[in-house]
Amino acid sequence: MNAIGALNTFKNNLDFSYLLGLLSGVIPSLICITLHELSHGLVAYRLGDDTAKKAGRLTLNPLKHLDPIGLLMLLTVHFGWAKPVPVNMYKFKDPKRGMAITALAGPVSNVVITIVFLILYGALYIPLQGSAVGEYMLDMLELTAYMSMGYAIFNILPVPPLDGSKVLFSILPDESYRTLMRYERYGGIVLMALVWSGVLGKPLSAAIHWAYMHLFPLAQWSCNLVKALFY
């Protein structure tokens, strides 16, 4: 078989629907992860910590923020994580407060992403519906919005090393704070156990759905606005 024949055979046997489905999950995941971590780094930098900047993490390049296991978890169970942005809390004027604000920046950025993509989904719904490519793009926009909301709620949980734990710990006395931060890395084991056991599944899914549906009227509003202006 010549090279052209082999290539045609490969193309005919390729399941493009599977590849497109995989792509529609990967792209939203990378958007959620990249902007989440970038927000941590930018806020830390504005508060006086240049650690993330020196590490090359103030970038939109998703490869700089990617944790393969965390991405796999995000794609499979919709709860995942990225490679944490390095932060030196002692470069902040108020270390505990600076750490809490930096941690909160990630989930807040994901809520903003959800809002933006819902508005885009609504605004593009009429012009894109009716074609295969358009429907695919709409699905990706909606999935990005939903996944970003899930990423925000998951990360706000007060379980180390998630962002919510850093916000919660900031109200503790200094000695207790330093003790808990020393043992933060072991929280990842607890977190993995909670995710894989299914304990977090139903409560998190319910919380994500509730929050998403309360923001979904933004899509309806933008759709009605486009309809009124152009149709």
N, CA and C atoms as a LAMMPS dump frame, in Angstrom:
ITEM: TIMESTEP
0
ITEM: NUMBER OF ATOMS
693
ITEM: BOX BOUNDS ff ff ff
-5.0000000000000000e+02 5.0000000000000000e+02
-5.0000000000000000e+02 5.0000000000000000e+02
-5.0000000000000000e+02 5.0000000000000000e+02
ITEM: ATOMS id mol type element x y z
1 1 1 N 0.86 -1.194 0
2 1 2 C 0 0 0
3 1 3 C 0.898 1.246 0
4 2 1 N 0.593 2.192 -0.909
5 2 2 C 1.404 3.408 -0.945
6 2 3 C 1.026 4.352 0.188
7 3 1 N 1.809 5.423 0.299
8 3 2 C 1.618 6.344 1.416
9 3 3 C 0.258 7.022 1.363
10 4 1 N -0.215 7.389 0.15
11 4 2 C -1.512 8.064 0.014
12 4 3 C -2.64 7.122 0.407
13 5 1 N -2.515 5.851 -0.01
14 5 2 C -3.537 4.869 0.342
15 5 3 C -3.588 4.635 1.842
16 6 1 N -2.433 4.576 2.477
17 6 2 C -2.383 4.378 3.922
18 6 3 C -3.012 5.559 4.649
19 7 1 N -2.751 6.77 4.131
20 7 2 C -3.315 7.969 4.756
21 7 3 C -4.836 7.98 4.63
22 8 1 N -5.341 7.598 3.472
23 8 2 C -6.793 7.551 3.271
24 8 3 C -7.45 6.525 4.188
25 9 1 N -6.793 5.384 4.364
26 9 2 C -7.314 4.352 5.266
27 9 3 C -7.37 4.868 6.703
28 10 1 N -6.312 5.57 7.103
29 10 2 C -6.266 6.145 8.456
30 10 3 C -7.395 7.148 8.653
31 11 1 N -7.608 8.017 7.658
32 11 2 C -8.655 9.036 7.759
33 11 3 C -10.043 8.412 7.816
34 12 1 N -10.249 7.346 7.046
35 12 2 C -11.561 6.699 7.016
36 12 3 C -11.881 6.001 8.327
37 13 1 N -10.838 5.508 9.009
38 13 2 C -11.049 4.784 10.264
39 13 3 C -11.067 5.704 11.493
40 14 1 N -10.76 6.975 11.263
41 14 2 C -10.693 7.907 12.379
42 14 3 C -12.092 8.329 12.801
43 15 1 N -12.338 8.281 14.095
44 15 2 C -13.64 8.681 14.629
45 15 3 C -13.582 10.169 14.967
46 16 1 N -14.005 10.998 14
47 16 2 C -13.912 12.437 14.194
48 16 3 C -14.884 12.927 15.261
49 17 1 N -16.009 12.253 15.428
50 17 2 C -16.963 12.673 16.45
51 17 3 C -16.344 12.532 17.841
52 18 1 N -15.543 11.463 18.021
53 18 2 C -14.871 11.27 19.31
54 18 3 C -13.832 12.358 19.53
55 19 1 N -13.064 12.67 18.477
56 19 2 C -12.025 13.693 18.591
57 19 3 C -12.633 15.064 18.877
58 20 1 N -13.751 15.379 18.208
59 20 2 C -14.409 16.655 18.442
60 20 3 C -14.97 16.737 19.856
61 21 1 N -15.503 15.609 20.326
62 21 2 C -16.017 15.575 21.696
63 21 3 C -14.914 15.785 22.71
64 22 1 N -13.768 15.16 22.467
65 22 2 C -12.617 15.321 23.36
66 22 3 C -12.125 16.764 23.34
67 23 1 N -12.074 17.355 22.143
68 23 2 C -11.615 18.73 21.997
69 23 3 C -12.548 19.698 22.708
70 24 1 N -13.855 19.431 22.626
71 24 2 C -14.82 20.327 23.26
72 24 3 C -14.712 20.295 24.773
73 25 1 N -14.107 19.239 25.322
74 25 2 C -13.879 19.18 26.761
75 25 3 C -12.538 19.771 27.153
76 26 1 N -11.531 19.568 26.318
77 26 2 C -10.179 20.038 26.637
78 26 3 C -10.089 21.554 26.589
79 27 1 N -10.642 22.166 25.552
80 27 2 C -10.524 23.619 25.402
81 27 3 C -11.172 24.375 26.563
82 28 1 N -12.422 24.058 26.947
83 28 2 C -12.992 24.732 28.122
84 28 3 C -12.172 24.507 29.392
85 29 1 N -11.641 23.302 29.563
86 29 2 C -10.824 23.012 30.745
87 29 3 C -9.584 23.895 30.785
88 30 1 N -8.926 24.033 29.643
89 30 2 C -7.718 24.851 29.587
90 30 3 C -8.021 26.331 29.831
91 31 1 N -9.168 26.794 29.341
92 31 2 C -9.561 28.183 29.584
93 31 3 C -9.767 28.411 31.078
94 32 1 N -10.514 27.508 31.722
95 32 2 C -10.804 27.638 33.155
96 32 3 C -9.528 27.599 33.989
97 33 1 N -8.668 26.651 33.687
98 33 2 C -7.435 26.469 34.456
99 33 3 C -6.482 27.64 34.26
100 34 1 N -6.269 28.028 33.006
101 34 2 C -5.289 29.065 32.695
102 34 3 C -5.663 30.405 33.323
103 35 1 N -6.907 30.83 33.144
104 35 2 C -7.314 32.125 33.682
105 35 3 C -7.397 32.11 35.205
106 36 1 N -7.727 30.971 35.769
107 36 2 C -7.757 30.832 37.224
108 36 3 C -6.364 31.056 37.81
109 37 1 N -5.379 30.357 37.284
110 37 2 C -4.016 30.468 37.811
111 37 3 C -3.388 31.82 37.491
112 38 1 N -3.68 32.336 36.299
113 38 2 C -3.169 33.65 35.934
114 38 3 C -3.696 34.717 36.888
115 39 1 N -4.946 34.591 37.292
116 39 2 C -5.543 35.549 38.231
117 39 3 C -4.822 35.515 39.573
118 40 1 N -4.506 34.318 40.055
119 40 2 C -3.721 34.212 41.289
120 40 3 C -2.411 34.991 41.159
121 41 1 N -1.697 34.736 40.064
122 41 2 C -0.39 35.343 39.871
123 41 3 C -0.453 36.853 39.725
124 42 1 N -1.439 37.343 38.975
125 42 2 C -1.561 38.782 38.758
126 42 3 C -1.9 39.521 40.052
127 43 1 N -2.827 38.951 40.833
128 43 2 C -3.213 39.595 42.087
129 43 3 C -2.041 39.585 43.07
130 44 1 N -1.33 38.457 43.143
131 44 2 C -0.158 38.383 44.015
132 44 3 C 0.882 39.432 43.604
133 45 1 N 1.065 39.581 42.307
134 45 2 C 2.035 40.558 41.803
135 45 3 C 1.628 41.98 42.165
136 46 1 N 0.323 42.273 42.051
137 46 2 C -0.16 43.609 42.402
138 46 3 C -0.026 43.884 43.903
139 47 1 N -0.041 42.809 44.693
140 47 2 C 0.076 42.965 46.141
141 47 3 C 1.532 42.947 46.625
142 48 1 N 2.479 42.815 45.686
143 48 2 C 3.885 42.923 46.05
144 48 3 C 4.717 41.67 45.927
145 49 1 N 4.1 40.538 45.51
146 49 2 C 4.855 39.288 45.386
147 49 3 C 5.146 39 43.913
148 50 1 N 6.402 39.019 43.542
149 50 2 C 6.783 38.779 42.147
150 50 3 C 7.238 37.346 41.891
151 51 1 N 6.931 36.428 42.816
152 51 2 C 7.368 35.033 42.676
153 51 3 C 6.812 34.39 41.41
154 52 1 N 5.525 34.568 41.166
155 52 2 C 4.905 33.982 39.982
156 52 3 C 5.476 34.571 38.702
157 53 1 N 5.754 35.865 38.719
158 53 2 C 6.33 36.523 37.539
159 53 3 C 7.702 35.947 37.226
160 54 1 N 8.527 35.767 38.267
161 54 2 C 9.867 35.224 38.058
162 54 3 C 9.813 33.774 37.59
163 55 1 N 8.753 33.061 37.968
164 55 2 C 8.602 31.66 37.558
165 55 3 C 7.974 31.525 36.171
166 56 1 N 7.652 32.659 35.542
167 56 2 C 7.066 32.623 34.205
168 56 3 C 5.617 32.199 34.182
169 57 1 N 4.905 32.44 35.283
170 57 2 C 3.52 31.989 35.373
171 57 3 C 2.506 33.094 35.07
172 58 1 N 2.963 34.303 34.808
173 58 2 C 2.034 35.362 34.404
174 58 3 C 1.869 35.301 32.894
175 59 1 N 1.261 34.222 32.437
176 59 2 C 1.144 33.952 31.013
177 59 3 C -0.182 33.274 30.698
178 60 1 N -0.631 33.443 29.462
179 60 2 C -1.841 32.766 28.987
180 60 3 C -1.516 31.415 28.353
181 61 1 N -0.252 31.016 28.383
182 61 2 C 0.14 29.714 27.855
183 61 3 C -0.345 28.618 28.808
184 62 1 N -1.327 27.806 28.413
185 62 2 C -1.89 26.805 29.332
186 62 3 C -0.885 25.749 29.77
187 63 1 N 0.136 25.507 28.956
188 63 2 C 1.123 24.485 29.307
189 63 3 C 1.897 24.858 30.569
190 64 1 N 2.005 26.155 30.839
191 64 2 C 2.716 26.613 32.033
192 64 3 C 1.926 26.326 33.311
193 65 1 N 0.602 26.153 33.175
194 65 2 C -0.261 25.987 34.339
195 65 3 C -0.809 24.568 34.479
196 66 1 N -0.481 23.715 33.535
197 66 2 C -1.14 22.416 33.448
198 66 3 C -0.603 21.406 34.445
199 67 1 N -1.522 20.758 35.145
200 67 2 C -1.226 19.579 35.953
201 67 3 C -1.965 18.421 35.282
202 68 1 N -1.261 17.459 34.691
203 68 2 C -1.929 16.401 33.917
204 68 3 C -3.012 15.658 34.687
205 69 1 N -2.744 15.313 35.942
206 69 2 C -3.741 14.579 36.736
207 69 3 C -4.948 15.467 37.019
208 70 1 N -4.689 16.732 37.362
209 70 2 C -5.782 17.656 37.626
210 70 3 C -6.655 17.87 36.404
211 71 1 N -6.036 17.958 35.204
212 71 2 C -6.795 18.116 33.965
213 71 3 C -7.631 16.873 33.687
214 72 1 N -7.044 15.706 33.899
215 72 2 C -7.778 14.453 33.698
216 72 3 C -8.995 14.39 34.62
217 73 1 N -8.813 14.801 35.877
218 73 2 C -9.924 14.817 36.826
219 73 3 C -11.01 15.785 36.37
220 74 1 N -10.594 16.94 35.865
221 74 2 C -11.556 17.936 35.417
222 74 3 C -12.366 17.419 34.237
223 75 1 N -11.709 16.677 33.344
224 75 2 C -12.393 16.135 32.172
225 75 3 C -13.32 14.969 32.512
226 76 1 N -12.935 14.181 33.523
227 76 2 C -13.695 12.968 33.823
228 76 3 C -14.772 13.167 34.872
229 77 1 N -14.433 13.841 35.973
230 77 2 C -15.417 14.017 37.045
231 77 3 C -15.8 15.483 37.237
232 78 1 N -15.231 16.37 36.382
233 78 2 C -15.529 17.81 36.393
234 78 3 C -15.077 18.523 37.66
235 79 1 N -14.217 17.897 38.432
236 79 2 C -13.583 18.536 39.579
237 79 3 C -12.083 18.308 39.432
238 80 1 N -11.319 19.376 39.245
239 80 2 C -9.892 19.188 39.031
240 80 3 C -9.096 20.383 39.486
241 81 1 N -7.838 20.417 39.111
242 81 2 C -6.95 21.476 39.567
243 81 3 C -5.825 21.69 38.565
244 82 1 N -5.101 22.781 38.741
245 82 2 C -3.936 23.089 37.909
246 82 3 C -2.693 23.049 38.769
247 83 1 N -1.553 23.298 38.146
248 83 2 C -0.306 23.413 38.901
249 83 3 C -0.35 24.728 39.657
250 84 1 N -0.261 24.703 40.984
251 84 2 C -0.42 25.937 41.764
252 84 3 C 0.612 26.995 41.391
253 85 1 N 0.155 28.225 41.314
254 85 2 C 1.064 29.353 41.104
255 85 3 C 1.887 29.558 42.375
256 86 1 N 3.211 29.677 42.266
257 86 2 C 4.028 29.892 43.472
258 86 3 C 3.769 31.272 44.07
259 87 1 N 3.55 31.296 45.366
260 87 2 C 3.285 32.547 46.079
261 87 3 C 4.14 32.577 47.346
262 88 1 N 4.802 33.695 47.572
263 88 2 C 5.554 33.905 48.807
264 88 3 C 4.785 34.92 49.643
265 89 1 N 4.017 34.426 50.585
266 89 2 C 3.127 35.29 51.361
267 89 3 C 3.88 36.338 52.172
268 90 1 N 5.15 36.093 52.446
269 90 2 C 5.911 37.032 53.264
270 90 3 C 6.376 38.259 52.485
271 91 1 N 6.078 38.281 51.185
272 91 2 C 6.337 39.488 50.403
273 91 3 C 5.154 40.453 50.436
274 92 1 N 4.026 39.988 50.992
275 92 2 C 2.878 40.872 51.153
276 92 3 C 3.059 41.734 52.396
277 93 1 N 2.51 42.93 52.37
278 93 2 C 2.559 43.786 53.56
279 93 3 C 1.836 43.12 54.727
280 94 1 N 0.679 42.527 54.426
281 94 2 C -0.087 41.76 55.41
282 94 3 C -0.175 40.339 54.871
283 95 1 N 0.713 39.431 55.3
284 95 2 C 0.799 38.1 54.69
285 95 3 C -0.521 37.329 54.648
286 96 1 N -1.239 37.262 55.757
287 96 2 C -2.482 36.488 55.794
288 96 3 C -3.546 37.102 54.888
289 97 1 N -3.68 38.406 54.971
290 97 2 C -4.678 39.088 54.133
291 97 3 C -4.31 38.965 52.655
292 98 1 N -3.026 39.158 52.335
293 98 2 C -2.58 39.043 50.955
294 98 3 C -2.8 37.65 50.402
295 99 1 N -2.553 36.641 51.232
296 99 2 C -2.751 35.262 50.797
297 99 3 C -4.224 34.977 50.547
298 100 1 N -5.089 35.493 51.415
299 100 2 C -6.524 35.273 51.259
300 100 3 C -7.044 35.926 49.982
301 101 1 N -6.611 37.164 49.717
302 101 2 C -7.063 37.869 48.513
303 101 3 C -6.55 37.17 47.262
304 102 1 N -5.286 36.745 47.303
305 102 2 C -4.701 36.031 46.162
306 102 3 C -5.445 34.728 45.895
307 103 1 N -5.767 34.007 46.957
308 103 2 C -6.493 32.743 46.816
309 103 3 C -7.889 32.976 46.256
310 104 1 N -8.558 34.016 46.734
311 104 2 C -9.928 34.293 46.303
312 104 3 C -10.002 34.717 44.842
313 105 1 N -8.903 35.273 44.325
314 105 2 C -8.886 35.75 42.941
315 105 3 C -9.193 34.643 41.942
316 106 1 N -8.76 33.412 42.23
317 106 2 C -8.991 32.304 41.294
318 106 3 C -10.466 31.989 41.107
319 107 1 N -11.188 31.654 42.189
320 107 2 C -12.621 31.382 42.046
321 107 3 C -13.408 32.559 41.483
322 108 1 N -13.04 33.787 41.881
323 108 2 C -13.74 34.965 41.356
324 108 3 C -13.562 35.045 39.837
325 109 1 N -12.349 34.756 39.36
326 109 2 C -12.103 34.8 37.915
327 109 3 C -12.965 33.779 37.191
328 110 1 N -13.184 32.622 37.805
329 110 2 C -14.015 31.604 37.172
330 110 3 C -15.487 31.999 37.118
331 111 1 N -15.957 32.713 38.139
332 111 2 C -17.323 33.23 38.095
333 111 3 C -17.458 34.253 36.97
334 112 1 N -16.444 35.097 36.811
335 112 2 C -16.441 36.081 35.725
336 112 3 C -16.45 35.379 34.369
337 113 1 N -15.669 34.311 34.234
338 113 2 C -15.648 33.537 32.984
339 113 3 C -17.042 32.985 32.693
340 114 1 N -17.699 32.459 33.707
341 114 2 C -19.052 31.927 33.532
342 114 3 C -19.989 33.011 33.018
343 115 1 N -19.929 34.185 33.617
344 115 2 C -20.79 35.291 33.2
345 115 3 C -20.509 35.687 31.754
346 116 1 N -19.238 35.839 31.41
347 116 2 C -18.86 36.256 30.052
348 116 3 C -19.304 35.228 29.02
349 117 1 N -19.083 33.952 29.296
350 117 2 C -19.425 32.926 28.31
351 117 3 C -20.928 32.701 28.209
352 118 1 N -21.664 32.929 29.276
353 118 2 C -23.127 32.859 29.177
354 118 3 C -23.659 34.001 28.311
355 119 1 N -23.094 35.189 28.478
356 119 2 C -23.508 36.322 27.647
357 119 3 C -23.169 36.065 26.183
358 120 1 N -21.968 35.507 25.926
359 120 2 C -21.586 35.152 24.553
360 120 3 C -22.507 34.08 23.983
361 121 1 N -22.84 33.101 24.809
362 121 2 C -23.732 32.019 24.368
363 121 3 C -25.078 32.594 23.934
364 122 1 N -25.633 33.469 24.76
365 122 2 C -26.921 34.063 24.413
366 122 3 C -26.842 34.954 23.191
367 123 1 N -25.787 35.761 23.093
368 123 2 C -25.633 36.696 21.981
369 123 3 C -25.44 35.974 20.65
370 124 1 N -24.79 34.815 20.693
371 124 2 C -24.495 34.072 19.452
372 124 3 C -25.495 32.967 19.165
373 125 1 N -26.472 32.78 20.04
374 125 2 C -27.386 31.645 19.889
375 125 3 C -28.151 31.698 18.565
376 126 1 N -28.728 32.857 18.243
377 126 2 C -29.524 32.958 17.011
378 126 3 C -28.654 32.831 15.761
379 127 1 N -27.547 33.568 15.648
380 127 2 C -26.75 33.444 14.415
381 127 3 C -26.071 32.086 14.236
382 128 1 N -25.793 31.371 15.325
383 128 2 C -25.053 30.117 15.194
384 128 3 C -25.942 28.877 15.133
385 129 1 N -27.164 28.972 15.614
386 129 2 C -28 27.769 15.631
387 129 3 C -28.394 27.369 14.213
388 130 1 N -28.581 26.074 14.036
389 130 2 C -29.04 25.578 12.743
390 130 3 C -27.969 24.932 11.896
391 131 1 N -26.685 25.132 12.255
392 131 2 C -25.605 24.48 11.512
393 131 3 C -24.791 23.622 12.475
394 132 1 N -24.149 22.597 11.926
395 132 2 C -23.372 21.683 12.765
396 132 3 C -22.227 22.416 13.453
397 133 1 N -21.539 23.261 12.694
398 133 2 C -20.413 24.015 13.268
399 133 3 C -20.909 24.987 14.332
400 134 1 N -22.014 25.652 14.039
401 134 2 C -22.577 26.598 14.991
402 134 3 C -23.014 25.93 16.279
403 135 1 N -23.671 24.778 16.156
404 135 2 C -24.127 24.043 17.339
405 135 3 C -22.932 23.575 18.173
406 136 1 N -21.872 23.182 17.488
407 136 2 C -20.658 22.75 18.188
408 136 3 C -20.06 23.909 18.981
409 137 1 N -20.012 25.075 18.376
410 137 2 C -19.468 26.247 19.054
411 137 3 C -20.336 26.654 20.237
412 138 1 N -21.653 26.576 20.067
413 138 2 C -22.557 26.904 21.169
414 138 3 C -22.378 25.943 22.332
415 139 1 N -22.239 24.656 21.992
416 139 2 C -22.019 23.655 23.047
417 139 3 C -20.73 23.942 23.812
418 140 1 N -19.693 24.365 23.088
419 140 2 C -18.414 24.64 23.737
420 140 3 C -18.511 25.875 24.638
421 141 1 N -19.239 26.89 24.178
422 141 2 C -19.431 28.09 24.993
423 141 3 C -20.178 27.758 26.285
424 142 1 N -21.241 26.966 26.155
425 142 2 C -22.027 26.62 27.337
426 142 3 C -21.243 25.721 28.283
427 143 1 N -20.492 24.782 27.725
428 143 2 C -19.687 23.896 28.559
429 143 3 C -18.612 24.681 29.313
430 144 1 N -18.014 25.664 28.643
431 144 2 C -17.008 26.492 29.308
432 144 3 C -17.619 27.234 30.484
433 145 1 N -18.808 27.786 30.282
434 145 2 C -19.502 28.503 31.354
435 145 3 C -19.795 27.578 32.527
436 146 1 N -20.315 26.395 32.226
437 146 2 C -20.691 25.458 33.283
438 146 3 C -19.456 24.911 34.013
439 147 1 N -18.434 24.569 33.243
440 147 2 C -17.224 24.009 33.832
441 147 3 C -16.517 25.046 34.696
442 148 1 N -16.542 26.299 34.264
443 148 2 C -15.893 27.353 35.036
444 148 3 C -16.611 27.563 36.368
445 149 1 N -17.93 27.489 36.36
446 149 2 C -18.668 27.595 37.614
447 149 3 C -18.315 26.426 38.535
448 150 1 N -18.201 25.243 37.958
449 150 2 C -17.81 24.081 38.745
450 150 3 C -16.424 24.234 39.341
451 151 1 N -15.516 24.791 38.552
452 151 2 C -14.135 24.994 39.014
453 151 3 C -14.1 26.006 40.156
454 152 1 N -14.957 27.046 40.062
455 152 2 C -15.019 28.064 41.113
456 152 3 C -15.513 27.463 42.422
457 153 1 N -16.599 26.716 42.356
458 153 2 C -17.198 26.165 43.57
459 153 3 C -16.302 25.098 44.18
460 154 1 N -15.69 24.275 43.342
461 154 2 C -14.781 23.254 43.848
462 154 3 C -13.611 23.883 44.586
463 155 1 N -13.046 24.943 44.006
464 155 2 C -11.857 25.554 44.603
465 155 3 C -12.154 26.379 45.844
466 156 1 N -13.402 26.741 46.066
467 156 2 C -13.732 27.533 47.242
468 156 3 C -13.976 26.64 48.466
469 157 1 N -13.932 25.327 48.267
470 157 2 C -14.082 24.417 49.406
471 157 3 C -12.942 24.658 50.408
472 158 1 N -13.247 24.644 51.706
473 158 2 C -12.212 24.906 52.721
474 158 3 C -11.364 23.683 53.047
475 159 1 N -10.862 23.032 51.99
476 159 2 C -10.029 21.839 52.145
477 159 3 C -8.667 22.123 51.522
478 160 1 N -7.583 22.043 52.285
479 160 2 C -6.249 22.27 51.702
480 160 3 C -5.991 21.277 50.578
481 161 1 N -5.346 21.643 49.485
482 161 2 C -4.737 22.961 49.235
483 161 3 C -5.633 23.898 48.427
484 162 1 N -6.938 23.682 48.44
485 162 2 C -7.838 24.51 47.643
486 162 3 C -7.89 25.945 48.177
487 163 1 N -8.342 26.854 47.316
488 163 2 C -8.326 28.279 47.642
489 163 3 C -9.168 28.613 48.87
490 164 1 N -10.267 27.913 49.031
491 164 2 C -11.143 28.195 50.155
492 164 3 C -10.47 28.01 51.498
493 165 1 N -9.537 27.077 51.581
494 165 2 C -8.836 26.843 52.847
495 165 3 C -7.959 28.04 53.208
496 166 1 N -7.35 28.67 52.194
497 166 2 C -6.482 29.823 52.462
498 166 3 C -7.301 31.029 52.927
499 167 1 N -8.509 31.154 52.381
500 167 2 C -9.386 32.237 52.822
501 167 3 C -9.845 31.984 54.257
502 168 1 N -10.242 30.746 54.531
503 168 2 C -10.712 30.402 55.876
504 168 3 C -9.594 30.511 56.902
505 169 1 N -8.417 30.005 56.563
506 169 2 C -7.298 30.009 57.503
507 169 3 C -6.856 31.429 57.869
508 170 1 N -7.143 32.395 56.989
509 170 2 C -6.676 33.759 57.229
510 170 3 C -7.327 34.397 58.45
511 171 1 N -8.454 33.841 58.929
512 171 2 C -9.116 34.411 60.104
513 171 3 C -8.634 33.749 61.393
514 172 1 N -7.756 32.763 61.278
515 172 2 C -7.243 32.067 62.455
516 172 3 C -6.082 32.839 63.078
517 173 1 N -5.786 32.564 64.343
518 173 2 C -4.596 33.16 64.966
519 173 3 C -3.327 32.758 64.21
520 174 1 N -2.309 33.602 64.292
521 174 2 C -1.086 33.394 63.51
522 174 3 C -0.463 32.025 63.735
523 175 1 N -0.397 31.577 64.972
524 175 2 C 0.235 30.29 65.27
525 175 3 C -0.524 29.138 64.628
526 176 1 N -1.845 29.164 64.753
527 176 2 C -2.675 28.116 64.14
528 176 3 C -2.555 28.169 62.628
529 177 1 N -2.493 29.381 62.07
530 177 2 C -2.374 29.557 60.624
531 177 3 C -1.093 28.911 60.105
532 178 1 N 0.028 29.218 60.784
533 178 2 C 1.313 28.663 60.34
534 178 3 C 1.326 27.136 60.456
535 179 1 N 0.712 26.603 61.478
536 179 2 C 0.659 25.145 61.657
537 179 3 C -0.119 24.487 60.523
538 180 1 N -1.282 25.028 60.221
539 180 2 C -2.106 24.45 59.161
540 180 3 C -1.441 24.573 57.794
541 181 1 N -0.765 25.689 57.537
542 181 2 C -0.095 25.872 56.252
543 181 3 C 1.05 24.886 56.075
544 182 1 N 1.694 24.491 57.192
545 182 2 C 2.783 23.506 57.103
546 182 3 C 2.262 22.14 56.657
547 183 1 N 1.035 21.836 57.041
548 183 2 C 0.466 20.531 56.709
549 183 3 C -0.462 20.592 55.491
550 184 1 N -0.411 21.71 54.766
551 184 2 C -1.311 21.912 53.641
552 184 3 C -1.168 20.822 52.576
553 185 1 N 0.063 20.414 52.313
554 185 2 C 0.296 19.449 51.222
555 185 3 C -0.406 18.122 51.46
556 186 1 N -0.616 17.761 52.736
557 186 2 C -1.287 16.494 53.024
558 186 3 C -2.788 16.57 52.766
559 187 1 N -3.3 17.787 52.64
560 187 2 C -4.719 17.941 52.344
561 187 3 C -5.079 17.393 50.985
562 188 1 N -4.083 17.377 50.067
563 188 2 C -4.337 16.839 48.735
564 188 3 C -4.742 15.38 48.776
565 189 1 N -4.163 14.631 49.708
566 189 2 C -4.517 13.213 49.837
567 189 3 C -5.966 13.074 50.294
568 190 1 N -6.344 13.903 51.264
569 190 2 C -7.731 13.895 51.747
570 190 3 C -8.684 14.29 50.626
571 191 1 N -8.277 15.298 49.864
572 191 2 C -9.119 15.775 48.771
573 191 3 C -9.333 14.696 47.718
574 192 1 N -8.255 14.01 47.341
575 192 2 C -8.378 12.93 46.359
576 192 3 C -9.307 11.839 46.867
577 193 1 N -9.191 11.504 48.15
578 193 2 C -10.042 10.471 48.731
579 193 3 C -11.506 10.888 48.689
580 194 1 N -11.775 12.155 48.985
581 194 2 C -13.151 12.646 48.963
582 194 3 C -13.733 12.616 47.549
583 195 1 N -12.903 12.982 46.56
584 195 2 C -13.371 12.997 45.17
585 195 3 C -13.641 11.587 44.668
586 196 1 N -12.675 10.689 44.87
587 196 2 C -12.811 9.339 44.341
588 196 3 C -13.856 8.513 45.085
589 197 1 N -14.099 8.839 46.349
590 197 2 C -15.116 8.096 47.113
591 197 3 C -16.532 8.481 46.721
592 198 1 N -16.668 9.621 46.057
593 198 2 C -17.99 10.08 45.656
594 198 3 C -18.695 10.913 46.707
595 199 1 N -18.037 11.144 47.836
596 199 2 C -18.65 11.913 48.919
597 199 3 C -18.985 13.332 48.462
598 200 1 N -18.106 13.91 47.651
599 200 2 C -18.31 15.284 47.207
600 200 3 C -19.237 15.402 46.003
601 201 1 N -19.441 14.296 45.306
602 201 2 C -20.134 14.33 44.021
603 201 3 C -21.487 15.013 44.025
604 202 1 N -22.427 14.458 44.778
605 202 2 C -23.8 14.98 44.748
606 202 3 C -23.914 16.391 45.317
607 203 1 N -23.319 16.673 46.489
608 203 2 C -23.422 18.048 47.005
609 203 3 C -22.814 19.085 46.072
610 204 1 N -21.649 18.77 45.493
611 204 2 C -21.005 19.712 44.589
612 204 3 C -21.813 19.909 43.314
613 205 1 N -22.308 18.809 42.766
614 205 2 C -23.116 18.906 41.544
615 205 3 C -24.354 19.754 41.773
616 206 1 N -24.986 19.568 42.933
617 206 2 C -26.173 20.352 43.258
618 206 3 C -25.839 21.833 43.401
619 207 1 N -24.717 22.131 44.059
620 207 2 C -24.309 23.525 44.252
621 207 3 C -23.957 24.186 42.919
622 208 1 N -23.249 23.449 42.059
623 208 2 C -22.863 23.984 40.752
624 208 3 C -24.1 24.263 39.907
625 209 1 N -25.029 23.304 39.885
626 209 2 C -26.253 23.469 39.098
627 209 3 C -27.053 24.658 39.598
628 210 1 N -27.169 24.805 40.923
629 210 2 C -27.928 25.913 41.502
630 210 3 C -27.322 27.252 41.102
631 211 1 N -26.003 27.38 41.246
632 211 2 C -25.331 28.636 40.92
633 211 3 C -25.425 28.939 39.424
634 212 1 N -25.253 27.912 38.605
635 212 2 C -25.284 28.1 37.153
636 212 3 C -26.665 28.562 36.69
637 213 1 N -27.701 27.929 37.213
638 213 2 C -29.052 28.277 36.787
639 213 3 C -29.438 29.687 37.235
640 214 1 N -28.847 30.168 38.327
641 214 2 C -29.131 31.531 38.762
642 214 3 C -28.426 32.565 37.883
643 215 1 N -27.389 32.151 37.166
644 215 2 C -26.707 33.054 36.248
645 215 3 C -27.181 32.895 34.803
646 216 1 N -27.861 31.797 34.499
647 216 2 C -28.265 31.522 33.118
648 216 3 C -29.178 32.601 32.521
649 217 1 N -29.994 33.305 33.313
650 217 2 C -30.78 34.407 32.724
651 217 3 C -29.95 35.444 31.985
652 218 1 N -28.643 35.522 32.277
653 218 2 C -27.777 36.427 31.525
654 218 3 C -27.73 36.032 30.049
655 219 1 N -27.747 34.726 29.787
656 219 2 C -27.763 34.249 28.4
657 219 3 C -29.082 34.62 27.728
658 220 1 N -30.167 34.452 28.451
659 220 2 C -31.474 34.818 27.899
660 220 3 C -31.56 36.318 27.634
661 221 1 N -30.965 37.108 28.557
662 221 2 C -30.972 38.57 28.378
663 221 3 C -30.189 38.969 27.132
664 222 1 N -28.99 38.413 26.949
665 222 2 C -28.178 38.788 25.788
666 222 3 C -28.803 38.311 24.49
667 223 1 N -29.472 37.166 24.533
668 223 2 C -30.164 36.656 23.345
669 223 3 C -31.301 37.597 22.964
670 224 1 N -32.073 38.021 23.95
671 224 2 C -33.189 38.95 23.677
672 224 3 C -32.667 40.294 23.184
673 225 1 N -31.531 40.718 23.709
674 225 2 C -30.951 41.992 23.273
675 225 3 C -30.531 41.931 21.811
676 226 1 N -29.857 40.846 21.428
677 226 2 C -29.456 40.678 20.021
678 226 3 C -30.677 40.593 19.109
679 227 1 N -31.69 39.881 19.56
680 227 2 C -32.921 39.742 18.781
681 227 3 C -33.578 41.111 18.56
682 228 1 N -33.603 41.936 19.623
683 228 2 C -34.229 43.254 19.519
684 228 3 C -33.43 44.195 18.604
685 229 1 N -32.103 44.063 18.623
686 229 2 C -31.256 44.975 17.859
687 229 3 C -31.111 44.592 16.39
688 230 1 N -31.085 43.274 16.09
689 230 2 C -30.725 42.846 14.736
690 230 3 C -31.771 41.994 14.027
691 231 1 N -32.819 41.567 14.71
692 231 2 C -33.78 40.668 14.049
693 231 3 C -35.197 41.202 14.169
